[in-house]
């Protein structure tokens, strides 16, 4: 480690991602996208504060995009280098620690997903339009950023695209203007957001309201091709009840509204983004075949989007909670109880290899279904230990205390400790850090 420039990675799971020396507070993105040629031109204005004196600063940006100009703190064009997915910028003058760092980057290219251990993530071309699915490291496929989950900022995203298409991004639509054959859509995401949750969805969509203001406590909308409307209305009909159930269990919904996008193409799995979820046409089957996934994606608005892990090793705090929400919804909607779902899941897991550490699974298997299911079983085991009143009281306090913030397993375990007279250390050790699959405690009368 003798090299004085060596720095520990911000996240061992994504050692190339994230950057030191500054904190971003805001991104303003002005994008122009040509659907037919999959061509993206962008201007990114990034507002940050330095945390140390440095000769240069780096951002994450895919090599599929070419940088034309960089300006720092309003100066003439700054020096930069763009290699191996890093855009390194050298300001003309040294900036003191705690100083303003305002960077403007003009760039363009043919956006492509970023290839990695988890397949291709990021900006993806559809047969008509585009989608963004960036978890965990695909944000750099379409804008320069500090691409790490603990780096949260507010966003303004402006998209100019061909007029027949509908364009949506995170947050509230504040402005829409059509000129000739192009329409500009401007969205403001005021709550802090991790870069992988920033999204743009472009397609031949129509916008619909889900439910009425009486039956939906939060404004809910759908964007989908007209051909899918009948199946969608049936398959997604219970979202207002789902929202009410989850607000009762987890606390108030953390954003202003919720939008579901259904693409004209089939998608292997749905995708969460902040304030939105994206499903494929195949998730509208007219039989509510994807309702478990609809619940899972909605729950991510609390667990993953409002409360975001500081390090990817704690991903069970996203996926275990979203999976447990599926079981809560099963029970609330007249299906098997959460306890029945948990016992069935444990039985299935007992026949799978037991070689995974839920609390630190490693990058290769962090999206393994066993992390999701064992994470949910950890929560069910905790619920059996605490009883319903204290368990859901804990979840309400968890989502309120860390609303729009970054979280760790230690913080959750520490908070849970205040709800228990006995030490919870054996529970965390066996469920999160032992490879062997523990037994579930017997069910008490409290859980139902």
C-alpha positions in Angstrom: 0.0 0.0 0.0 3.0 2.3 -0.3 1.5 4.3 -3.1 0.2 7.5 -1.5 -2.5 7.8 -4.2 -3.9 4.4 -3.3 -7.4 4.8 -1.8 -9.7 2.3 -0.3 -12.7 1.7 -2.6 -15.8 3.4 -1.4 -17.6 0.1 -1.8 -15.7 -3.3 -2.0 -18.6 -4.7 -4.2 -18.0 -2.0 -6.8 -14.4 -0.9 -6.4 -14.4 1.2 -9.6 -17.5 3.2 -8.6 -17.9 6.3 -6.6 -15.4 9.1 -6.1 -13.7 11.0 -3.2 -13.1 14.6 -2.5 -16.6 16.1 -2.9 -20.3 15.6 -2.2 -22.9 16.3 -4.9 -26.0 18.1 -3.8 -27.7 18.5 -7.1 -27.8 17.3 -10.7 -29.4 19.3 -13.5 -29.6 17.2 -16.7 -30.6 18.6 -20.1 -31.0 15.6 -22.5 -32.0 15.4 -26.1 -32.8 11.9 -27.4 -33.5 10.8 -30.9 -35.5 7.5 -30.7 -34.8 6.3 -34.3 -31.0 6.5 -34.1 -30.7 6.0 -30.3 -28.6 9.2 -30.0 -28.3 11.0 -26.8 -26.9 14.6 -26.3 -26.6 16.0 -22.8 -25.5 18.8 -20.7 -25.0 18.0 -17.0 -24.7 20.7 -14.4 -23.5 19.3 -11.1 -23.4 21.2 -7.9 -21.1 19.9 -5.2 -19.0 20.8 -2.2 -15.4 19.7 -1.9 -14.4 17.7 1.2 -10.6 17.9 0.6 -8.1 19.9 -1.4 -7.4 18.0 -4.6 -5.6 18.7 -7.9 -8.4 16.8 -9.7 -11.8 15.3 -9.3 -13.3 12.3 -11.0 -16.9 11.3 -12.1 -18.2 8.1 -13.4 -19.1 8.2 -17.1 -19.3 5.4 -19.7 -16.9 5.3 -22.6 -19.9 5.1 -25.0 -20.4 8.8 -24.4 -18.0 11.4 -25.7 -17.3 14.6 -23.7 -17.1 17.8 -25.7 -16.5 20.4 -23.0 -16.1 20.8 -19.3 -16.4 24.0 -17.2 -15.6 24.3 -13.5 -16.9 27.1 -11.4 -17.9 29.2 -14.4 -14.3 29.3 -15.7 -13.2 28.8 -19.3 -13.0 25.2 -20.4 -11.2 23.0 -17.9 -8.8 20.2 -18.6 -10.2 16.7 -18.5 -9.4 13.1 -19.3 -11.9 10.3 -20.0 -10.6 6.8 -19.6 -11.9 3.4 -18.3 -15.3 4.9 -17.3 -13.8 7.8 -15.3 -14.0 11.4 -16.3 -11.1 13.2 -14.5 -11.3 17.0 -14.3 -8.5 19.4 -13.4 -9.8 22.8 -12.2 -7.6 25.8 -13.3 -7.3 26.8 -9.6 -7.1 24.8 -6.4 -10.4 24.7 -4.5 -10.2 24.8 -0.7 -12.0 22.1 1.3 -15.6 23.1 1.8 -15.5 25.2 -1.4 -18.1 25.2 -4.1 -17.5 22.8 -7.0 -19.9 23.6 -9.9 -19.2 21.4 -13.0 -20.9 21.7 -16.4 -20.2 18.8 -18.8 -21.4 18.7 -22.5 -21.5 15.2 -23.9 -23.1 13.0 -26.6 -23.1 9.5 -28.0 -25.0 6.3 -28.5 -25.9 5.2 -25.0 -25.4 1.5 -24.2 -25.9 -0.5 -21.0 -22.8 -1.0 -18.8 -21.6 -4.6 -18.9 -20.7 -6.2 -15.6 -21.1 -9.2 -13.3 -24.9 -8.5 -13.2 -25.4 -8.5 -16.9 -26.1 -5.2 -18.8 -27.4 -2.3 -16.7 -28.3 1.3 -17.6 -29.7 2.9 -20.7 -31.4 0.4 -22.9 -32.9 0.8 -26.3 -36.5 -0.6 -26.7 -38.2 -1.4 -30.0 -39.8 2.0 -29.7 -38.2 4.2 -27.1 -35.8 3.6 -24.2 -35.7 2.5 -20.6 -33.2 3.0 -17.9 -32.5 0.2 -15.4 -29.3 1.1 -13.5 -29.0 -1.0 -10.4 -26.3 -1.2 -9.3 -23.9 0.7 -11.5 -25.6 1.7 -14.7 -26.2 5.5 -14.1 -22.9 6.3 -15.8 -24.3 4.9 -19.1 -26.3 8.1 -19.5 -24.9 10.9 -17.3 -21.7 11.8 -15.5 -22.2 11.1 -11.8 -20.8 10.0 -8.5 -22.3 6.5 -9.0 -22.6 5.1 -5.5 -25.8 4.4 -3.4 -24.7 6.7 -0.5 -24.3 9.6 -2.8 -27.8 11.2 -2.8 -28.8 14.4 -4.4 -31.8 16.3 -5.8 -32.3 16.2 -9.6 -33.9 18.2 -12.4 -34.2 16.1 -15.5 -35.2 17.7 -18.8 -35.8 15.4 -21.8 -36.4 16.6 -25.3 -37.6 13.9 -27.7 -39.8 13.2 -30.7 -43.3 14.4 -30.1 -45.4 11.2 -30.5 -43.5 9.7 -27.5 -44.2 10.2 -23.8 -41.1 10.8 -21.7 -41.0 10.4 -17.9 -38.3 10.8 -15.3 -38.3 10.9 -11.5 -40.3 13.5 -9.5 -42.9 16.0 -10.5 -43.5 17.1 -14.1 -43.0 20.9 -13.8 -42.9 21.9 -17.5 -43.9 20.5 -20.9 -43.4 22.3 -24.2 -43.9 21.2 -27.8 -42.0 22.9 -30.6 -42.4 21.6 -34.1 -41.8 17.8 -34.0 -40.1 17.7 -30.5 -41.5 17.9 -27.0 -39.5 18.9 -23.9 -40.5 17.4 -20.5 -39.0 18.8 -17.3 -39.1 16.8 -14.0 -38.0 17.9 -10.5 -37.0 15.3 -8.0 -36.6 17.3 -4.8 -36.1 14.4 -2.3 -32.5 13.1 -2.3 -31.9 10.2 -4.7 -29.1 7.8 -5.4 -27.8 7.8 -8.9 -28.8 4.2 -9.7 -32.5 5.2 -9.0 -32.5 8.1 -11.5 -34.4 7.1 -14.6 -35.8 8.1 -17.9 -38.5 6.1 -19.7 -39.5 7.0 -23.3 -42.2 5.2 -25.3 -45.6 5.2 -27.1 -47.3 5.7 -23.7 -50.6 7.1 -22.5 -51.0 8.3 -19.0 -53.9 7.1 -16.8 -54.8 7.8 -13.2 -55.1 4.8 -11.0 -58.1 4.8 -8.6 -59.8 8.0 -7.4 -58.6 10.5 -4.8 -60.9 8.7 -2.3 -59.5 5.2 -2.7 -55.8 6.1 -3.3 -54.1 7.9 -0.4 -51.2 8.9 -2.7 -51.7 10.1 -6.3 -51.0 7.0 -8.5 -50.5 7.0 -12.3 -49.8 4.5 -15.1 -48.0 5.0 -18.4 -48.6 2.2 -20.9 -49.4 1.4 -24.5 -53.1 1.7 -25.2 -53.2 -2.0 -26.2 -52.4 -3.1 -22.7 -55.1 -1.0 -20.9 -57.7 -3.7 -20.3 -55.2 -6.2 -18.9 -53.5 -3.5 -16.8 -56.8 -2.3 -15.3 -57.4 -5.8 -14.0 -53.9 -6.8 -13.0 -52.9 -3.6 -11.2 -56.4 -2.8 -9.8 -55.4 -3.5 -6.2 -52.5 -1.0 -6.0 -54.6 1.5 -4.0 -55.3 -1.1 -1.4 -51.7 -2.2 -1.5 -50.6 1.4 -0.8 -53.0 1.7 2.1 -51.8 -1.6 3.6 -48.1 -0.6 3.3 -48.7 2.9 4.7 -50.3 1.2 7.7 -47.4 -1.3 8.1 -44.4 0.8 7.2 -45.5 4.5 7.7 -46.3 7.3 5.3 -45.4 6.8 1.6 -42.1 8.8 1.2 -42.7 10.6 -2.1 -45.3 12.8 -3.7 -46.7 10.3 -6.1 -46.2 6.8 -7.6 -46.1 6.0 -11.3 -46.0 2.6 -12.9 -44.6 2.3 -16.5 -45.4 -0.7 -18.6 -43.2 -1.0 -21.7 -44.5 -2.3 -25.0 -41.6 -4.9 -24.8 -41.4 -7.9 -22.5 -39.0 -7.5 -19.5 -37.4 -10.3 -17.6 -37.9 -8.6 -14.3 -39.5 -5.4 -13.1 -37.3 -2.5 -12.2 -37.6 0.0 -9.3 -36.7 3.7 -9.6 -37.4 6.5 -7.2 -41.2 7.2 -7.3 -41.6 4.8 -10.3 -41.6 1.1 -11.1 -41.2 -0.3 -14.6 -42.9 -3.5 -15.8 -42.9 -5.3 -19.1 -45.9 -6.1 -21.3 -45.5 -9.7 -20.1 -46.4 -8.6 -16.5 -49.9 -7.7 -17.8 -51.3 -11.2 -18.4 -55.0 -10.5 -17.4 -54.7 -13.0 -14.5 -52.9 -10.9 -11.9 -49.9 -13.2 -12.4 -47.5 -10.5 -11.4 -49.2 -9.2 -8.3 -46.4 -10.4 -6.0 -43.9 -8.3 -8.1 -46.3 -5.3 -8.0 -46.2 -5.4 -4.2 -42.4 -6.0 -4.2 -41.7 -2.9 -6.4 -44.1 -0.7 -4.4 -42.3 -1.7 -1.1 -39.0 -0.6 -2.6 -40.2 3.0 -2.4 -39.7 2.8 1.4 -36.9 0.2 1.5 -34.3 1.0 -1.2 -35.4 4.4 -2.4 -36.2 6.4 0.7 -33.9 4.3 2.9 -30.9 3.4 0.7 -28.0 1.2 1.7 -24.7 3.0 2.3 -22.9 -0.2 1.1 -24.1 -2.8 -1.3 -23.2 -5.6 1.2 -26.4 -4.6 3.1 -28.7 -5.2 0.2 -30.9 -7.5 2.3 -32.2 -4.2 3.8 -33.7 -3.5 0.3 -34.6 -7.0 -0.9 -35.4 -8.7 2.3 -37.9 -6.0 3.2 -39.5 -5.9 -0.3 -39.8 -9.7 -0.3 -41.4 -9.6 3.2 -43.9 -7.0 1.8 -45.0 -9.6 -0.7 -45.9 -11.9 2.2 -47.7 -9.1 4.1 -49.7 -8.4 0.9 -50.5 -12.1 0.4 -52.1 -12.1 3.9 -53.9 -8.8 3.5 -55.4 -9.8 0.2 -56.8 -13.1 1.4 -54.0 -15.4 0.3 -51.7 -17.4 2.6 -50.6 -15.7 5.8 -47.1 -14.2 6.2 -46.3 -17.0 8.5 -47.4 -19.6 6.0 -45.4 -17.9 3.3 -42.3 -17.7 5.5 -42.5 -21.4 6.4 -43.0 -22.4 2.8 -40.0 -20.2 1.8 -37.8 -21.8 4.5 -38.8 -25.3 3.4 -37.7 -24.4 -0.2 -34.5 -22.8 1.0 -33.6 -25.9 3.0 -33.2 -27.8 -0.3 -30.9 -25.1 -1.8 -27.2 -24.8 -1.2 -26.5 -23.2 2.2 -23.3 -21.3 1.2 -24.5 -17.7 1.4 -24.0 -15.0 4.1 -27.0 -12.8 3.9 -25.4 -9.8 5.7 -22.4 -9.8 3.3 -23.1 -12.1 0.3 -20.3 -10.7 -2.0 -20.9 -9.0 -5.3 -21.3 -12.1 -7.4 -24.5 -13.3 -5.5 -25.9 -10.1 -4.1 -29.0 -10.4 -6.3 -29.4 -14.1 -5.5 -32.9 -15.0 -4.6 -31.6 -16.6 -1.4 -30.5 -13.2 -0.2 -34.1 -11.9 -0.8 -35.8 -14.9 0.9 -33.5 -15.3 3.8 -33.6 -11.5 4.3 -37.4 -11.8 4.5 -37.1 -14.7 6.9 -34.8 -12.7 9.1 -37.6 -10.1 9.4 -40.3 -12.8 10.1 -38.1 -14.3 12.8 -37.7 -10.8 14.3 -41.5 -10.3 14.1 -42.0 -13.6 16.0 -39.5 -12.5 18.6 -40.9 -9.0 19.1 -44.7 -9.6 18.5 -46.7 -7.6 16.0 -47.1 -4.4 17.9 -43.4 -3.8 18.6 -42.3 -5.2 15.2 -44.4 -2.8 13.1 -43.6 0.0 15.6 -40.0 -0.6 14.8 -40.6 -0.5 11.0 -42.5 2.8 11.4 -39.6 4.3 13.4 -37.0 2.9 11.0 -38.7 4.6 7.9 -39.3 7.8 9.8 -35.8 8.2 11.4 -33.9 7.4 8.2 -36.3 8.9 5.6 -34.4 9.9 2.4 -31.1 8.9 4.1 -28.5 6.2 3.9 -28.7 3.1 6.2 -26.6 0.1 7.5 -27.5 -3.2 9.0 -25.9 -2.0 12.3 -28.3 0.9 12.4 -31.3 -1.4 12.0 -30.0 -3.9 14.6 -29.3 -1.0 17.0 -32.8 0.4 16.6 -34.4 -3.1 16.9 -32.6 -3.6 20.2 -34.7 -0.8 21.7 -37.8 -2.9 21.0 -36.6 -6.1 22.7 -35.9 -7.0 26.3 -33.7 -9.9 25.3 -30.5 -9.5 23.2 -31.2 -9.9 19.5 -27.5 -10.7 18.8 -28.2 -14.5 18.4 -30.9 -13.7 15.9 -28.7 -11.5 13.7 -25.7 -13.9 14.0 -27.7 -17.0 12.8 -29.9 -15.3 10.2 -27.5 -12.8 8.7 -24.0 -14.2 9.3 -24.2 -18.0 9.5 -24.3 -20.0 6.3 -26.5 -22.7 7.8 -30.2 -22.0 7.5 -31.7 -21.5 11.0 -35.1 -22.8 12.1 -38.0 -20.3 12.4 -39.3 -19.9 15.9 -42.7 -21.4 16.6 -45.6 -19.1 15.8 -47.2 -17.2 18.8 -50.7 -16.0 18.9 -49.5 -12.4 18.1 -48.7 -13.0 14.5 -51.7 -13.4 12.2 
